[in-house]
Each structure stands twice: as structure tokens, then as C-alpha cells.
Amino acid sequence: MAGRTKVGMLNNDSPVHYAACFKVFLTALETTKEKSRQFFESKVPDSLLCEPGAELRVLGIGSGSREADSFMLKKLLQRHSSVYNRVVEPSEELIEEYKALAREDASLGAVNFDWRQQTAEEYFQTKDDTKFHLIHASHVLYYVEDPDATLRNMWEQLEDGGYML
Ligand SMILES: C[S@@+](CC[C@H](N)C(=O)[O-])C[C@H]1O[C@@H](n2cnc3c(N)ncnc32)[C@H](O)[C@@H]1O
């Protein structure tokens, strides 16, 4: 509460300083977002090997922040006309936010989303023969019960010549 009062005071007593601080804050946010976009785009290959005529298949484990995912998907859409994207994310709140982004961001229109509100552990218990051209788990392996088993399970769902991030 005391912190809030101080912020309020800066706004009331020195609107010029407040506006200047807020501008710096917004610039810092944009810089971070731009750096994050560049980072994720650089990690995804320009083009992934995909059977002719087939849809590129992506598996995202722990995709909660949705921003990293959307950067990767947009890079893939530069070379692939459509993408099937299976999202494995246990948090109801985060997956709902991601669904809202998928509905609202027209540049993700060529992505077919398959939502799985599950942990990686729950997801990999289900038998599924689908193989993916790209599997990613960014900043997620430190949350799973057994990182080695998770990596093995991811590897088993990777298409020949696929890419794991
Ligand atoms: C630090 S965030 C990373 C989000 C995104 N991948 C990124 O790079 O910005 C970690 C994510 O892992 C999810 N998560 C936590 N435990 C998990 C588990 N056991 N299996 C799958 N995802 C999990 C969280 O809900 C959260 O969305």
C-alpha cells in the first residue's frame, strides 16, 4: 500500500517525471519483447523437413506464456503454408489466454491448434503415434518430475529429421 501511495504521489506531484519514467518503462518492455522475438526466431530453422503436401506438425510442451510459441509459429509460417500445433499446458488460466491470442491474432490463422490441458507427465502417458517435425519445451524442463524421461518421450515423438528445442 505504501508503495502504491508513493507511485501515486509521483503521478500527482510530478506528472512530468512520471511521464518520463513511464516512457522509459514502456521502451524497456518493447526492447525485451523484441529481444525475445529475435531469440526464438533464431532458434527455429528456416525450413523444417516435411513430407510433400503434409502439414507441418509442432508439439509445444509447457507453452504457457504463448509469446514464445507465437514467435516460433510466425517464423514457420514464412515457409510453410499451414501448421498443426499441439499445445500441452497444465495451467487453465494460461491455456485460456493462449486460446484468446489464437482467436484474435489473424497472422496465426493458418495454425490448427490442438489444445491439451495436461502436464507433460499426463500427456506422455497417453499412447499416440503422431510424430512431430518440431518439438519444443522452452523453460519447462526444470518443472517436470523427470527431465530425462521427458526428453526421451519428446525424442520418441520426433519425426525423422525433426528438430527438438
Ligand atoms: C517459464 S514458463 C515457459 C513458457 C514458454 N514455454 C516460454 O518459453 O515462454 C513454464 C511453463 O511450463 C508449464 N509447466 C509447469 N509444469 C509443467 C509440467 N509438469 N508439464 C508441462 N508444462 C508444465 C507452466 O504452466 C508454464 O506455462
The ligand as an SDF file (V2000), in Angstrom:
LIG
                    3D

 27 29  0  0  0  0  0  0  0  0999 V2000
    8.5670  -20.4460  -17.5470 C   0  0  0  0  0  0  0  0  0  0  0  0
    7.0670  -20.9210  -18.3660 S   0  0  0  0  0  0  0  0  0  0  0  0
    7.6790  -21.1020  -20.0430 C   0  0  0  0  0  0  0  0  0  0  0  0
    6.6250  -20.7760  -21.0350 C   0  0  0  0  0  0  0  0  0  0  0  0
    7.0890  -20.7850  -22.5150 C   0  0  0  0  0  0  0  0  0  0  0  0
    7.4540  -22.1170  -22.9310 N   0  0  0  0  0  0  0  0  0  0  0  0
    8.2150  -19.8090  -22.7630 C   0  0  0  0  0  0  0  0  0  0  0  0
    9.3190  -20.2210  -23.1150 O   0  0  0  0  0  0  0  0  0  0  0  0
    7.9970  -18.6080  -22.5870 O   0  0  0  0  0  0  0  0  0  0  0  0
    6.8580  -22.6170  -17.8430 C   0  0  0  0  0  0  0  0  0  0  0  0
    5.5960  -23.2620  -18.3620 C   0  0  0  0  0  0  0  0  0  0  0  0
    5.6310  -24.6530  -18.0550 O   0  0  0  0  0  0  0  0  0  0  0  0
    4.3490  -25.0390  -17.5910 C   0  0  0  0  0  0  0  0  0  0  0  0
    4.5160  -26.2580  -16.7750 N   0  0  0  0  0  0  0  0  0  0  0  0
    4.7740  -26.3440  -15.4510 C   0  0  0  0  0  0  0  0  0  0  0  0
    4.8530  -27.6370  -15.0710 N   0  0  0  0  0  0  0  0  0  0  0  0
    4.6690  -28.3840  -16.1890 C   0  0  0  0  0  0  0  0  0  0  0  0
    4.6120  -29.7880  -16.4540 C   0  0  0  0  0  0  0  0  0  0  0  0
    4.7890  -30.6830  -15.4910 N   0  0  0  0  0  0  0  0  0  0  0  0
    4.3740  -30.1940  -17.7210 N   0  0  0  0  0  0  0  0  0  0  0  0
    4.2080  -29.2760  -18.7220 C   0  0  0  0  0  0  0  0  0  0  0  0
    4.2360  -27.9480  -18.5200 N   0  0  0  0  0  0  0  0  0  0  0  0
    4.4580  -27.5020  -17.2800 C   0  0  0  0  0  0  0  0  0  0  0  0
    3.8540  -23.8180  -16.8420 C   0  0  0  0  0  0  0  0  0  0  0  0
    2.4460  -23.8530  -16.6480 O   0  0  0  0  0  0  0  0  0  0  0  0
    4.3330  -22.7030  -17.7400 C   0  0  0  0  0  0  0  0  0  0  0  0
    3.4070  -22.4380  -18.7670 O   0  0  0  0  0  0  0  0  0  0  0  0
  1  2  1  0
  2  3  1  0
  2 10  1  0
  3  4  1  0
  4  5  1  0
  5  6  1  0
  5  7  1  0
  7  8  2  0
  7  9  1  0
 10 11  1  0
 11 12  1  0
 11 26  1  0
 12 13  1  0
 13 14  1  0
 13 24  1  0
 14 15  1  0
 14 23  1  0
 15 16  2  0
 16 17  1  0
 17 18  1  0
 17 23  2  0
 18 19  1  0
 18 20  2  0
 20 21  1  0
 21 22  2  0
 22 23  1  0
 24 25  1  0
 24 26  1  0
 26 27  1  0
M  CHG  2   2   1   9  -1
M  END
$$$$
